[in-house]
Amino acid sequence: MRPDRDLVILGGGCTGASLAERLADAGTGAPRTLVIEARDAGPGFGDDRTWCFWRTRPHRHEGLVAQAWPRVRVASHDGRGGVAETPETPYQMIRGADFHDAARAAISAAPRVDLASGTRVVAVTRSPDGLWRVETSAGPVTATALVDTRPDRRPAPGGARLWQSFLGREIACDRASFDPGTVELMRFLPPHPDRIAFIYVLPFAPDRALVEATVFAADPLPPPALVPDLEAAIAEATRGRGGAVLREEHGVLPMGLLGPPPPAPRGAGRRSGLVRAGLTAGGARPSSGYAFRRIQAWADACAASLLAGRGPIAAAPDGRLLAFMDRLFVRVLAADPARGPDLFAALFRRTPPARLVRFLSDEPTLLDAAAMAAALPPAPFLRALATRDSARAAAAAAARGRLGEAAR
């Protein structure tokens, strides 16, 4: 039977919308595509997110950039830290609502891409003829290929080495309270034995800013757990006067996923036409949580593959060096959170800004990686490597013991 669609994209968030936007650009050359989004994608959809990154090269969303800053600052709770001046690679922000408005406009004008918002996915199965069947609250749809951008696991203790939880409020004050030229990337709160907590400030004007409380911890945190730090930061910035809350955002991002992913639908395999994408499928940088540029790079590659008739593809894995450095850094943070503020402050104090930006933007050279490593104290990283090697040796010894018992 001819399928209803060539491609179904499950989830119309940043990942699904990014791919759909590129397919919409192809006009009649695009595969017949349907994006299924559970939420009603009306006015203001996506206004619970801001996407930030350094502009190291031109990008397709230049017209959506709402704000850009020439410098970022990191400081420990006692004021030690550093400022990275990056006027040639400014730190840019795109509002989630602006991004989704642009994506929806492109989809609505496309002849072969449609959006079904307010539609819930009930089940996903693969039929004997090789087609994917998606049962939805609006009825079934069949497709040759499927891109699933929904998180494949819920934030839960043990699901990641660390979880990055944040709660932010955009506020308007009655007097100047912020430096509009500098992003406060990390202002760390006093060290804590089981978490790393800091304040993040995006200043839009002297009297308006997005202020976020962020925590790296083994357990994901709900908004109420972050409210005290956020309200204290707003009170400090505004000298107790506060401000009108314009909007609020909350999220939880994985920093080093642990364990195997949940089972895929029956029939999913390397050549089944099913691809997972998004924050839990390589969309978020493990050591930082930055995701927008990684999602855009995947969307470019996946759209090119689809338009060439090769089907969807997953996000490319990080290079070995970058993946190794990220894993090791997150291991060190998880093992000794109280040391985290000093490590981040050292990176910004001792690393040349251009090298730092390239590393944080997934574009490091070998010299950039070497500079990052040289900025950090070696002892905690050597201990993390030794711990890992010891754990591997113990696991190997246990496996040999089990084999010996079986032989006897």
N, C-alpha and C positions, 0 to 999 in steps of 0.2 A: 504494500500500500504506500502511496505517496504521503510523506509526513506533512503535518500541518505547517511546520516550520523547519528551516534548515538548522537554526540555532535557537536555543532558549537560554537566557541568562537569568539565573535565580538570584535576586537581590539587586535593587537599584540604588545602592549607596555609592560611595566614591568609586569603588572598583568596577561594579557593573555599569555605572553611568559612563566611566572613562572609556570602556570598550565600546559601548553602544554609540557614544559620540563619534568615535573614529569610523565605525561601520556606517553611520549616518552620512559621513563625509563622502562615502563612496557612491552614494546615489543608487542608481539601478544596478550597479555592479556589486552591491552588498548582498550577503546571504539573507534570506527571509528570516528576520530576527524578532523575537519577542522578549522583552524584559519584564519579569514578574517581581513586583515590589509589594510587600505586605502593607506598608504605610500609605496613607493617602498623600500623594505628591502634589499638594496644593501650594499656595503662596507661603513663603517662609520655610519650605521643606529644606532640611539640612542646616538650619540656622543654629543648630546645637554643636557645630564644629567650626574650627578655623584650621586651615592647613598652612604650615610654615616651612620654609626651606631657604637655602642660600642660592641665589641666582648665579650659578657658575657658567651658564650658557643660555642662549635664547630658548624660549619654550612656547608652546601653543597657547598658553593661558595668560600671556602678558597683559591682555586687556582686562583681565579680572583681578589683577593685583590691587588690593585696596590700600596697602601701606607697605613701605619699605624703610629699613633702618640701616645706617652705615656702621653701627657698632653694637656689640653684645657684651654683656658683663656677667661674670661668674664670681661669687664671693662666698666664703665660709661665714659662719655665724658671727665670727669676731672681726669680719671685714677684710680678711686676706683673700686674695684672688687675682683676677686679671681681667683686662678689657681687650677684646679683639676688634681692632679697627679694620673693617672690610668694605670700604667704599666701592671697590671694583666688583665685589660680589655681595651685594646687599642682602640682608635677611628680609625675605618677602612674605607677605600674608595674603591668602585668598580666603574670603568668607565662604563657608559651606553653602549658604543660600544662593550666593552669586554663581558658584560653580554649578549647582544643580539647576538653576534657572537657565543657564547657557546650555547645559546638556539637554534639558527638556525641550528647549526651543529647536535644537538641532534634530532631535528625534521626531518632533512633531512635523518638521518639514521634510523628513526623509520618506521616500516611497516604500522602503522595504524594512524599516525598523519601527516597531511599536512598543509602547509602554503600557502595561496593565498594572496600574497602581491600586492600592486597596485590595489586593488579591493575595490570598494566603495559599501557600503550598501545603498540600495534605500528605502526599506521598510521591515518591520517585521510584519507578521500576523500569526494567528493560525487557521488552517483549521478545519473543523467539525470533522475530524477523530482524532484530538488531536495532530497532528504534527505541528511543527513550520516551516514556509516557509519564507526564507530570500531571497528577491529580491536583486540582486547585479548587478554591471556593467558588470559582466561576465556571468550573467544568474542566474536562481533561484537554491536554494538548500534547501532540507527539512531535518529536524532533529527531534529526539525525545526530546532532551534537548538543552538549550541555555544558555550560560554564556555571559552576556553583560558587558564588561569592559569599555565601552565608558562613558565619564562623562555624568551623567544624567541631568546636568544643566550647563549653561555657567557662568563664573565669572561675577557677576553683582552687583551693589549696592543693598543692602538689602538681598542678597542671603545668606550671612553668617554674623555672628557677627563681624568678622574681616576677611580680606583676607591677606595672606602672598604673596607678590610679590617680585621677585628677578631677578636681572640681573647680570651675572658674565662673566668675561673674564679670560681665562688662558693666562698668559703672560710670556715671556722669556726676562730677562733683561741682560744688559752687565756688571753688577756687582752684588755682594751679597747685597740683600735687605730684605731677610726674614730669620726667625729662623726656620729651617727645623724640629725641634723637638716639636714645639708647634702649635696647631691649634688656631687661633684667632676666637673663636666660635661666640662671639658677642663683637664688639667694638662700643659702642653706640655713635651716633651723638647727638648734643645738644637736650634737651627735646623739644617736640613740642606738642601743645594742641590737635591735632587730628591724630597723627600718632606716631609710634615707629620706628625709623630708626637706622640701624646698619650696620657695615661692617663685612664680614665673609671672613677669609683667610685660604685656605688650602695650606700650603707650601710644594712643592714637592722637592725643592732643594734651596740652598741659592739664586739662581738667577731665580727661576721659581715658580709660584704659581697660584692658582685660586683665584681671588679676586671678591667678590660679594657684591653688595649693596642690602639690604633687607629692606622692609617696611611692618609693620603690620598696616593696616588701614581699614576703613569701605568700601572703594572703591578699586577694583582691579586696578593696575597700569600697563600701557603698557611700553615697554622698554624705550622710550624717556624720560619718567618721572623719570627714575632711573639713566640715564646717568650722570647728574651732580655729584651726590654723588659718583658714581663708578669712574669717572675720577679723582675726587678730592682725593679719597682714593689711587688710583694707583700713582698719582703724589706725595702724601705724603710718601708712602712706598718707592718709588724709587728716592726721592729727586728731583722730577721734570723731571727725565730722561725718564720715561715711559718704554715701552718695546714692543716687537713684539707680536701682538695678535695671539695666536695659534688657539683659538676657542672661541665661545660665547654660553651662555645658558641663557634662560629666562623661568620663570614659575610663575603660580599663584595657591596657595593652599588654601583651605577653612579652617578657624579656627572657628568651631561651625556653621554648616549649620542651616539656618532658614527656616521655612515654609515647607510644604509638598513637596515631590518629584514630578516631572512631571508625568502625567498619564502613566501607563504601557500599552503595547499593549493589545488590546482586547483579552481576553482569558487567561491573566496572572493571576495566583492565587497561593495559597500555594502549590498546587500539580501539577502545570502546567509544571514543568521542567525548568522554567525561573528563573535565578538568576542574580542579579546585583552585580558587584564587582568593586573594584578600588578606586581611590582617593576620590570620592564622595559617596562611599558606605562602609565606615569604614576603607579604606586603609591608611588614613593619620591621625596621632594623632592630635586631635583638638588644643591642647595647644602648639604644637611645629612644626607640619608639618612633623615629621619623618614618613616614610612610608615603607621603604624597608623590614624591619623585619616583620612588620605587614602583608605585602603582602605575604611574604614567609610562615608565619604561616597559613594564609588562604589557600594558594596553597597546603600545606601539607594536611590540613584537607579536602579540596574539592576533591583532587585527591584520597585520601583514600576512601571517600564516593563513588566516581564514580567507582573506581576499585572493590568496594564491591557490586556494582549493585544498590546502593541506590539513584543515581542521584546527581546533583551538590548541594552544600550548600552555603549559604551566610556567610560572615565573622561573627564570634561570637562577640556579643557586649562586650564592656569593662565591667569589674566588677563595682559594684555600687560605691565603694569608689573612684576608679580611674576616673570613668565618672563624679562623683560629683565634685571632685577636679579640673578636667579639665574645666568643665563648669563654675565653680566659678572663676577660675583664668582668663579665657578668658573674663568673664563679667567684672572683675576688670580692665583688660587692656583696654577694650573697653570704660569703663566709664571714665577712667583717664589715657590716653596714656602717659602723661608727667611723671607719676609715674613709668611707666614700666621699664626703665633702672635701677632704684634703686631696684626694686623687683628682677629682674634677678641677679643683682650684689650681693644682699643679699643671694640669694639661693646658689651661688657658693662660697661665702665667709664664710657662716655659716653652710653649710651642709657637713658632711663627704663625700668624693668623692665616696666611694663604694655605699653609700645609694643614692646619687644623680644619679649615673649611672643606678642603678636598677630601680629607678623611671622613668627616661627618656627612659628606655628600656622596659617599660610595665611589669616589674617584681618586683614591690614594695612589701615589707612586711608591716605589720601594723606599725612597728617601723620606717621603711623608710618614710612612709607617715607622721607619727607624727614628724619626724625630719624635713621634708620639711615644714610642717605647722609651727613648732616652729621657723624656720629661717625667717619667714615673719612677718611684722607688722600686728596685727589683725584688726586694725580700718577699712581699706578699704574693707576687706572681710566681716566684720560684716555689713557694710553699704550696700554691694551688696546683702547680705542675706535679710536685712530688706527691700530693694527696691523690691526684688523679691516677698517677702511675701506680701508687700503692693499691688503690681500689681495683685497678685493672688486674694487678698481680694476684690479689686475693680472689677475684672472680675466676681467674684462670686456674688457680690452685683448687678452688671448689669444684670447678668443672672437671679437672683431672681426677679429683677424688671420686666424683660420681661415676666417671667412666671406669675407674678401677674397681669400684663396688660392683658395677654391672658385669665386668669381665670375670670377677670371682664368682 
